[in-house]
Amino acid sequence: AQKITQTQPGMFVQEKEAVTLDCTYDTSDPSYGLFWYKQPSSGEMIFLIYQGSYDQQNATEGRYSLNFQKARKSANLVISASQLGDSAMYFCAMRELVRSNDYKLSFGAGTTVTVRA
Amino acid sequence: ETGVTQSPTHLIKTRGQQVTLRCSSQSGHNTVSWYQQALGQGPQFIFQYYREEENGRGNFPPRFSGLQFPNYSSELNVNALELDDSALYLCASSSDRGSLSPLHFGNGTRLTVT
């Protein structure tokens, strides 16, 4: 079963505008972590933001914010004031503690963001 | 602070051969995990090491194996290479297996199997 679903394969956004990237997840574990990563064409995977399942507040990191809706199992990434350098593939990921000695990390299929000048 | 480094950056192998990929974790990190990313797809979790022991594994066959050394660096070994093993292999480190801490990735090794 798909653990992380990113339904938007590609998005275009105008420079200086905001964009929301969708992510839904599936887990029965009460303790989990949600991450967003950016992967430019160079291939490096850059950590953007993290949300813990017990965190009460939505995470924010500079221009990145995470809209966490636990009941809906949704963790959408919002990028405000888009810049040309934001053009990249964006991945949503979930890290689960399956049992005391076993972790698994699942990534979505990714969303390609292209920022237009 | 030294980040995660991987070597080599690119590698070309023939089907049936064996390959070893290397990873040095970020300073202060004791947990290393490996991922396979096929072209146009999201990374797939291979396994994770903490204090030289495997403590998590994805859906990969036994010909994918690994090691972690006392300095927390790690190796990924793949035996009997298949064409479908062609991918970007990413290594990531984190500071504590006991927490859901973010992973920091290296730039990856691009493996091509012909």
Interface residues (C-beta under 8 A of the other chain):
Chain A: I4 S31 Y32 G33 F35 Y37 S42 G43 E44 M45 I46 F47 Y50 G52 F91 A93 R95 L97 V98 N101 D102 Y103 K104 L105 S106 F107 G108 A109 G110
Chain B: S33 Y35 Q41 G42 P43 Q44 F45 Q48 N55 G56 R57 G58 L88 L90 A92 R97 L100 S101 P102 L103 H104 F105 G106 N107 G108 R110
